[in-house]
C-alpha cells in the first residue's frame, strides 16, 4: 500500500472530501479536479524534491558575505511549487487562487513533505500571507500577501529572540514611529510606519535568493510615554518588515531595508532550509540615511500576539504534518528494506536450523512489531492532521452550528496535532533505524536523515511542555470546557457505532474507558484550583490525551474500512485493521501510568531541590 492509496482512502472513504463540492465555495470542483491536484503535486515532488533530499542535507546554506547560497535544486523546486499554484490553492478565484478545500490542499502538500521536508522553500510564506488576508489592510493584502501567493515574495515569522525563546513577553525588539520622514508616519498608505531595532533568532527562510523579496512579520513592542517597553504580552504589536522596500504597487524601490543577516544557524536536521539570526535596525543598510528597519504596523497596537496566533496555529498543524510525513518516509524505507534483507532463521521446536536458508527480516515477529508500530503512528497521525484540515473547511464553509463546533474542536486538537506526531513519529524514525540494524546509522540509507530532520519538530512551534500547558491549562477549560465536551461527544458517538460491529466491540469499550479516565484526570488535576499543581504533570496529560485521540481516530478509520471493505484490496483492509488493533493492544494501555501522576497531582519533579539534580 503506497502513500497515494492511503491519502485517497482517508480523503474520500473516511472524510468524505468529495461532498465538499456541494458547497458554493467549492462548486466548481469534483473528485476529478481534486485528483488532478494530487497528480500534479505527486509528480513535482517526485521530480523536483525527492532526488535532492540528500543533496540539500549535505550542501547546507552558506553566506558569501553578500547573499545566502542554496543549491540550484532548491531554486528549481521553489519555482516548480510556485508555478503549480499551490501557494494560493485555497484563495479566491479573483486573486488567482483555486478555491481548493484545505483538506485537499493539506493532502497534496504531504507529497512534498514526504519527498524532502528540508527543501520546502515555501514553508511559512502561505501562513504569512493568510495572516495578512485576515488582519492586514486592503493595500497590505494587495502589496504583500498577493505577491506571496504568486511566489514573487517569500514570507517569514519573526518571534523568538536570542534572550527570549518561547517567552514572548520578554522580547526586546522596539518599534518607534518614523517621525522624520516626509510622509506623516501614521498616514503611510502601507500602514502606520515605524522604525524597528532588535534581534530575531531561529528565523526559517530569513535570508535567501529564491524570491524577489522576503516579507518578515515581526513582533515588537512600542515604547510607552516614558520610553520604556510595556511588560508582558499586552504591549506586543505586529509589523510588516520587507527585506527590500516597495511602493504601493508592490514594485521594488531599489532601496534595501535595514535588515541584516547576523548569522546562519546550523541545525541537526532541516539543513536545506536557511535558518537565521537577523538584526533589525543596526544601521548596516540605512534607510533615508538613518538606522532603523522600516516596518508597517498590522492592525491595532498591542494586538500583535493575537494576530500572530493566526499564523502560529497554522504553523503548528503544518509542523504536525511535517513530523507525520517524516515518520511515514522512514516507515516506507524500512518496510522496503525488511522485505529484501535476508538475515536469521525462524525458531522451531528444536531451535534454529543453520542448514536452512536465511529468511527476510520481515518474517521475524519483532521486526513486524516495529513496522506495525510505525504504520500505526504514521497513518494515525496523517488521519489526525487531515481531520484537522477538514475541520478548517467546516469552520469557514459549514453551517453556523457546524462552524462553531469546528472552531471548538480545533482549539482542543491543535496542540495534539502538533505535538503527538512530533513525538511519536520521531519514535517511528527511531524504529526505522532499528529495522535497518547497523546500516541504519550510516548515510548509505536515508533513515538517519529522517530521524535528524524529525528531531527538530519536537521544538518547532513550541515544545511539548508549551503545548501541554496550552491543552491542560487553557484549551480543555476554555468557555466552560465546551471544546472538551464536544470532542468527548464525538468520541462516544464513534464508540457507539463501533459497538454494532463485532470486530470493534472490544476497542469501542476500551475507548469509552480511556475517555472516562481523561475526564476524571482533568477534574483531579484542577481539584485544588492551583495552576502549579495542575500543570506540574501537563506533559503526561498531553501524552495520555493524545493517545486517546489517536485511539478514537483509529476506531473511526476502522469503521470507514468496514464500510468500504468491498472496494478496498484485502491487503489495505487487513493492514488498517491490524494497525488499529496494534494501537489498542500496545499503545492505549500506556495512558494509565501517565494519568496516575496527573490525578494525584504528583509534585516529585516540581519539588525536587535544585541542588539535588
C-alpha positions in Angstrom: 0.0 0.0 0.0 1.5 3.3 -1.1 1.0 6.9 0.2 -1.4 7.8 -2.6 -3.7 4.9 -1.7 -3.6 5.9 2.0 -4.5 9.5 1.1 -7.3 8.6 -1.2 -8.9 6.3 1.4 -8.6 9.0 4.2 -9.9 11.7 1.9 -12.7 10.0 0.1 -13.8 7.0 2.2 -13.2 8.4 5.7 -13.5 12.2 5.5 -15.9 12.3 2.5 -14.0 15.2 1.0 -15.8 14.8 -2.3 -19.0 16.0 -0.6 -17.4 19.5 -0.2 -18.1 20.1 -3.9 -21.8 20.6 -2.9 -20.8 23.8 -1.1 -20.9 27.1 -3.0 -17.2 27.9 -2.5 -16.1 24.6 -3.9 -18.9 24.1 -6.5 -16.6 24.1 -9.5 -14.6 21.2 -8.1 -15.2 17.5 -8.4 -13.2 14.4 -7.4 -11.5 14.7 -10.8 -10.1 18.2 -10.0 -9.0 17.1 -6.6 -7.2 14.1 -8.1 -5.6 16.3 -10.7 -4.1 18.5 -7.9 -2.8 15.3 -6.2 -1.4 14.1 -9.5 0.5 17.4 -10.1 1.9 17.6 -6.6 2.9 13.9 -6.6 4.8 14.5 -9.9 6.6 17.7 -8.8 7.6 16.1 -5.5 8.9 13.0 -7.3 10.8 15.0 -9.9 12.0 18.2 -8.1 12.1 17.2 -4.4 12.8 13.6 -3.8 16.0 13.2 -5.9 17.7 16.1 -4.0 16.8 15.3 -0.4 20.3 14.0 0.4 21.9 16.9 -1.6 20.3 19.6 0.5 21.3 17.8 3.6 25.0 17.8 2.7 25.2 21.1 0.9 23.9 23.4 3.7 23.1 27.1 3.1 26.2 29.3 3.2 26.8 33.0 3.3 29.4 34.5 1.0 29.3 37.9 2.7 26.7 39.2 0.3 24.0 36.6 0.0 22.9 33.2 1.2 23.7 30.5 -1.4 21.4 27.5 -1.8 21.7 24.6 -4.2 20.2 25.1 -7.7 17.9 22.2 -6.9 16.2 24.3 -4.2 15.7 27.2 -6.6 14.1 24.8 -9.2 11.9 23.2 -6.5 10.7 26.6 -5.3 9.8 27.8 -8.8 8.0 24.5 -9.7 6.0 24.8 -6.5 5.1 28.4 -7.1 4.2 27.7 -10.8 1.9 24.9 -9.7 -0.4 27.4 -8.0 -0.2 25.7 -4.6 0.9 28.9 -2.8 -2.6 30.3 -3.5 -4.5 27.0 -3.7 -7.1 27.9 -1.1 -7.5 31.5 -2.1 -10.4 33.1 -4.1 -10.5 32.8 -7.8 -10.4 36.6 -8.3 -6.9 36.8 -6.8 -5.6 33.9 -8.7 -6.5 31.1 -6.3 -8.1 27.7 -6.9 -10.7 27.9 -4.1 -9.4 24.4 -3.2 -10.6 22.8 0.1 -7.9 23.0 2.7 -8.4 19.2 3.2 -7.2 18.6 -0.3 -4.5 21.2 -0.1 -3.1 19.6 3.0 -3.2 16.1 1.4 -1.5 17.4 -1.7 1.2 19.2 0.2 2.0 15.9 2.0 3.8 14.7 -1.1 6.4 17.4 -0.8 7.0 16.8 2.9 7.4 13.1 2.2 9.9 13.8 -0.7 12.0 16.3 1.2 10.9 18.3 4.1 14.3 20.1 4.2 13.8 21.7 0.8 10.4 23.1 1.5 11.1 26.7 0.4 7.5 27.9 0.9 7.1 26.6 4.5 6.0 29.9 6.1 5.0 32.0 3.1 1.4 30.8 2.9 0.8 31.3 6.6 2.3 34.8 6.4 0.0 35.7 3.6 -3.0 34.2 5.2 -2.4 36.3 8.3 -2.3 39.4 6.2 -5.5 38.4 4.4 -7.2 38.1 7.9 -5.8 41.1 9.7 -4.0 43.3 7.2 -5.4 46.4 5.4 -6.6 46.1 1.8 -3.3 47.6 0.5 -1.2 45.4 2.7 -3.0 42.4 1.2 -2.5 43.6 -2.3 1.1 44.6 -2.0 2.4 41.9 0.3 0.0 38.9 0.5 -0.8 38.6 -3.2 2.8 38.8 -4.2 3.5 36.0 -1.7 0.7 33.9 -3.1 2.3 34.3 -6.6 5.7 33.2 -5.3 7.3 36.6 -6.2 7.8 37.3 -2.5 8.5 34.9 0.3 7.5 35.2 4.0 8.7 34.6 7.5 7.5 34.8 11.0 9.9 36.6 13.5 9.0 35.9 17.1 11.9 34.5 19.2 14.9 36.5 20.3 18.3 35.3 21.5 17.5 36.1 25.1 13.8 35.1 24.8 13.0 31.9 23.1 9.4 30.9 23.8 8.9 33.6 26.4 7.5 36.2 24.1 6.6 38.5 27.0 10.3 39.2 27.3 11.0 40.3 23.7 13.0 43.5 23.5 12.7 44.5 19.8 11.4 48.1 19.8 9.3 49.9 17.3 9.1 53.7 17.3 7.1 56.0 14.9 9.2 57.1 11.9 8.5 60.8 12.5 11.4 62.2 10.5 10.1 61.0 7.1 8.4 63.3 4.6 5.1 61.4 4.8 3.5 61.5 8.3 4.1 58.1 9.9 0.5 57.4 10.7 -0.6 58.2 7.1 1.7 55.9 5.2 -0.5 54.1 2.7 1.2 50.7 3.5 0.2 51.2 7.2 1.4 53.2 10.2 5.2 53.4 9.6 7.8 52.6 12.4 11.5 52.1 12.8 12.4 48.8 14.4 15.6 47.8 16.3 16.3 44.4 17.7 17.4 40.9 17.0 15.3 37.8 16.0 16.5 34.2 16.3 15.6 30.9 14.6 14.1 32.6 11.6 13.4 29.9 8.9 13.9 31.3 5.4 15.1 34.6 6.9 17.7 35.1 4.1 17.9 33.6 0.6 17.7 34.5 -3.1 14.8 32.3 -4.0 12.4 35.2 -4.4 12.5 38.9 -5.3 11.8 39.9 -1.7 11.3 38.5 1.8 8.4 39.8 3.9 9.1 39.5 7.6 6.2 39.6 10.1 7.9 40.9 13.2 6.7 41.0 16.8 7.9 44.1 18.6 7.0 46.5 21.4 6.1 50.1 21.0 7.5 52.1 24.0 5.2 53.8 26.4 5.1 57.6 27.0 8.1 57.1 29.4 10.1 55.4 26.7 10.0 52.1 28.4 8.7 48.8 26.9 5.4 47.6 28.3 5.9 44.4 30.4 4.2 41.2 29.3 2.5 40.3 26.1 0.0 43.2 26.1 2.5 45.6 24.6 3.3 43.5 21.6 2.4 44.7 18.1 2.9 43.2 14.7 4.8 44.8 11.8 5.5 44.0 8.1 9.2 44.5 7.6 10.2 43.8 4.0 13.8 42.9 3.1 13.6 45.3 0.2 11.3 48.4 0.3 8.4 48.5 -2.1 6.0 51.1 -3.4 2.2 51.0 -3.2 2.1 48.8 -6.4 4.4 46.2 -4.9 7.3 47.3 -7.1 10.8 47.3 -5.6 12.1 50.8 -5.0 15.7 49.8 -5.3 16.4 50.5 -1.6 17.3 47.8 0.9 15.6 47.9 4.3 17.8 47.9 7.4 17.5 44.1 8.0 20.9 42.3 8.1 21.9 38.7 8.4 23.8 38.2 11.6 24.5 34.5 11.1 23.2 31.1 9.9 22.1 28.5 12.5 23.4 25.1 11.6 20.8 22.6 12.9 20.8 18.9 13.4 18.3 18.5 10.6 16.3 20.5 8.1 19.7 21.5 6.7 18.3 22.5 3.4 16.3 25.4 4.9 18.2 28.6 5.8 17.8 29.3 9.5 18.9 32.7 10.6 19.7 35.3 13.2 18.5 38.7 11.9 19.5 42.1 13.1 16.8 44.8 12.6 17.9 48.4 12.5 21.6 48.1 13.3 22.5 50.6 10.5 24.1 48.2 8.0 21.5 49.2 5.4 20.4 52.7 6.5 17.1 53.9 5.1 17.0 57.6 4.1 20.4 57.9 5.8 19.3 56.6 9.1 19.5 53.3 11.0 16.3 51.5 11.8 14.3 49.0 9.8 11.1 50.3 8.2 8.1 48.4 9.5 4.3 48.9 8.7 2.0 48.1 11.6 -0.6 45.4 11.1 -3.9 46.3 12.8 -4.1 47.9 16.2 -1.2 48.4 18.5 -0.9 45.9 21.3 -2.7 43.2 19.4 0.3 41.7 17.7 0.4 38.4 19.5 -3.3 37.7 18.8 -2.7 38.4 15.1 0.4 36.2 15.1 -1.6 33.3 16.6 -3.4 33.1 13.2 -0.1 32.1 11.7 1.2 30.2 14.6 -1.8 27.9 14.7 -1.4 27.2 11.0 2.3 26.5 11.6 1.5 24.1 14.5 -0.7 21.9 12.3 1.9 22.2 9.5 4.7 21.0 11.8 2.5 18.1 12.8 2.1 17.2 9.2 5.8 17.5 8.6 6.6 15.2 11.5 4.0 12.8 10.2 5.4 12.6 6.7 9.0 12.1 8.0 7.6 9.2 10.1 6.0 7.7 7.1 9.1 8.2 4.9 11.0 6.2 7.5 8.3 3.6 7.5 8.3 3.2 3.8 12.1 2.9 3.7 12.3 0.4 6.5 9.4 -1.7 5.0 11.2 -1.9 1.7 14.5 -2.9 3.5 12.8 -5.5 5.6 11.2 -7.1 2.6 14.6 -7.5 0.9 17.1 -8.1 3.7 17.8 -11.8 4.4 19.0 -12.4 7.9 18.5 -15.2 10.5 16.3 -18.2 10.6 12.9 -18.9 12.3 12.9 -20.7 15.6 11.2 -24.1 15.6 10.7 -26.6 18.4 14.3 -27.8 18.0 15.7 -24.3 17.8 17.2 -22.8 14.6 18.3 -25.0 11.7 21.5 -23.4 10.4 21.3 -25.6 7.3 18.2 -23.9 6.1 18.4 -20.7 4.1 18.1 -17.3 5.8 14.7 -15.6 5.8 13.9 -12.0 5.1 13.8 -10.0 8.3 10.1 -9.1 7.8 9.4 -12.7 8.7 10.6 -12.1 12.2 7.9 -11.1 14.7 9.9 -8.3 16.3 10.6 -6.7 13.0 6.9 -6.9 12.2 6.2 -5.3 15.6 8.5 -2.3 14.7 6.9 -2.0 11.3 3.4 -2.1 12.6 4.2 0.5 15.3 5.5 2.8 12.5 2.4 2.2 10.5 0.1 2.9 13.4 2.0 6.1 14.4 2.4 7.4 10.8 -1.0 6.6 9.3 -2.8 7.5 12.5 -1.1 10.9 12.6 -1.9 11.5 9.0 -5.5 10.8 9.7 -5.4 13.3 12.6 -3.9 16.0 10.6 -6.3 15.6 7.7 -9.2 15.6 10.2 -8.0 19.0 11.4 -7.8 20.2 7.8 -11.4 19.0 7.3 -12.4 21.0 10.4 -10.8 24.1 8.9 -13.0 23.7 5.9 -16.0 23.2 8.1 -15.2 26.3 10.1 -15.2 28.5 7.0 -17.8 26.9 4.8 -20.1 24.9 7.1 -23.4 26.0 8.7 -23.1 28.4 11.6 -23.6 25.5 14.1 -21.1 23.2 12.4 -18.6 26.1 12.0 -18.8 26.8 15.7 -18.3 23.2 16.6 -15.3 23.0 14.2 -13.7 26.1 15.9 -14.0 24.5 19.4 -12.7 21.1 18.2 -9.7 22.8 16.5 -8.9 24.7 19.8 -8.6 21.4 21.6 -7.0 19.4 18.8 -4.3 21.8 17.6 -1.8 21.2 20.4 -2.2 17.5 19.9 -2.0 17.7 16.1 1.4 19.4 16.6 2.9 17.5 19.5 1.7 13.9 19.1 3.2 13.4 15.6 6.3 15.2 16.7 6.9 12.8 19.5 5.6 9.5 18.1 6.6 9.8 14.5 10.1 10.5 15.8 9.8 7.2 17.6 8.8 5.7 14.3 12.0 7.1 12.7 14.0 5.5 15.6 12.3 2.2 14.9 13.1 2.6 11.2 16.8 2.9 12.1 16.4 -0.2 14.2 14.9 -2.2 11.4 18.0 -1.3 9.3 20.3 -2.5 12.0 23.8 -1.1 11.8 23.2 0.2 8.3 20.5 2.5 9.8 23.2 4.6 11.4 25.0 5.2 8.1 24.4 7.6 5.3 24.1 4.8 2.9 20.4 4.7 3.8 18.0 7.7 4.3 16.5 6.8 7.7 19.2 8.5 9.8 18.4 11.8 8.0 14.7 11.3 8.5 15.4 11.0 12.3 17.6 14.1 12.3 15.0 16.1 10.4 12.2 15.0 12.6 14.0 15.7 15.9 13.6 19.4 15.3 9.8 19.1 15.2 9.6 18.4 19.0 10.8 22.0 19.4 9.4 23.8 16.3 6.4 26.0 17.1 6.5 25.2 20.8 7.8 22.4 22.9 5.7 19.6 24.3 5.7 21.4 27.6 4.3 24.5 26.0 1.6 22.5 24.1 0.8 20.6 27.2 0.2 23.7 29.3 -1.9 25.1 26.5 -4.0 22.0 26.5 -4.5 21.4 30.2 -4.1 25.0 31.3 -6.4 26.6 28.7 -7.9 24.5 25.9 -9.8 21.9 27.9 -11.2 24.6 30.3 -11.9 27.5 27.9 -15.5 28.5 27.5 -16.6 26.3 30.3 -15.0 23.2 28.8 -17.2 23.3 25.7 -14.4 22.1 23.4 -13.6 19.1 25.6 -17.3 18.2 25.9 -17.8 18.3 22.2 -14.8 16.2 21.5 -15.9 13.6 24.1 -19.4 13.5 22.4 -17.7 12.8 19.0 -15.7 10.0 20.6 -18.7 8.4 22.3 -20.6 8.6 19.0 -17.8 6.6 17.3 -17.7 4.1 20.1 -21.5 3.6 19.9 -21.3 2.9 16.2 -18.4 0.6 16.7 -20.3 -1.4 19.3 -22.6 -2.6 16.5 -19.6 -4.2 14.7 -18.5 -7.5 16.3 -14.8 -6.8 15.3 -14.8 -3.4 17.0 -16.7 -4.0 20.3 -13.6 -4.5 22.3 -11.8 -1.4 21.1 -15.0 0.6 21.5 -15.2 -0.4 25.1 -11.5 0.5 25.6 -12.0 3.9 24.1 -15.0 4.6 26.3 -12.9 3.7 29.4 -10.0 5.8 28.2 -12.2 8.8 27.7 -13.6 8.4 31.2 -10.1 8.3 32.6 -9.2 11.5 30.7 -12.3 13.2 32.1 -11.5 12.2 35.7 -7.9 13.2 35.4 -8.9 16.6 34.1 -11.1 17.2 37.1 -8.5 15.8 39.6 -5.7 17.9 38.1 -7.7 21.1 38.9 -9.3 19.9 42.1 -7.3 22.4 44.2 -7.5 25.2 41.7 -3.8 25.7 41.9 -2.1 26.0 38.5 1.3 25.0 39.9 -0.2 21.6 41.0 -2.4 21.1 37.9 0.3 21.8 35.4 3.2 20.0 37.1 2.3 16.9 35.0 0.9 18.6 32.0 3.1 16.6 29.6 1.9 13.2 30.9 -1.6 14.6 30.5 -0.9 15.6 26.9 0.6 12.2 26.2 -2.5 10.4 27.5 -4.9 12.8 25.9 -3.1 12.4 22.5 -3.1 8.7 22.7 -6.8 8.7 23.5 -7.5 11.0 20.5 -5.4 8.7 18.2 -7.3 5.7 19.5 -10.5 7.4 18.6 -9.2 8.3 15.1 -8.1 4.7 14.5 -11.5 3.4 15.6 -13.3 5.8 13.3 -10.9 4.8 10.5 -11.7 1.2 11.2 -15.4 1.9 10.8 -14.7 3.5 7.5 -12.6 0.5 6.5 -15.5 -1.9 7.2 -17.9 0.4 5.2 -15.5 0.5 2.2 -14.3 -3.1 2.5 -15.9 -4.2 -0.8 -14.0 -1.5 -2.7 -10.6 -2.0 -1.0 -8.0 -4.6 -1.6 -7.7 -7.2 1.1 -4.2 -6.0 2.0 -5.5 -2.5 2.6 -8.3 -3.6 4.9 -6.2 -6.1 6.8 -3.4 -3.6 7.2 -5.6 -0.8 8.6 -7.4 -3.2 11.0 -4.1 -4.6 12.1 -2.7 -1.1 12.8 -5.9 -0.3 14.8 -5.5 -3.5 16.8 -1.9 -2.7 17.5 -2.7 0.7 18.8 -5.4 -0.6 21.2 -3.3 -3.6 22.4 0.1 -1.9 22.7 -0.4 1.8 22.9 -3.6 2.8 24.6 -2.9 0.9 27.8 0.0 3.3 28.4 -2.3 6.1 29.5 -2.9 4.6 32.9 0.6 5.3 34.1 0.6 8.8 32.6 -2.7 9.7 34.2 -1.8 8.4 37.6 0.6 11.2 38.3 -1.9 13.7 36.8 -4.7 12.5 39.1 -2.5 12.6 42.2 -1.0 16.0 41.3 2.3 14.4 41.9 4.9 17.0 42.7 8.0 14.8 42.6 9.5 16.8 39.7 8.4 20.2 40.7 9.6 20.0 44.3 13.0 18.4 43.9 15.5 21.0 45.1 17.9 22.4 42.5 20.9 21.2 44.4 19.6 17.6 44.3 19.9 17.4 40.5 
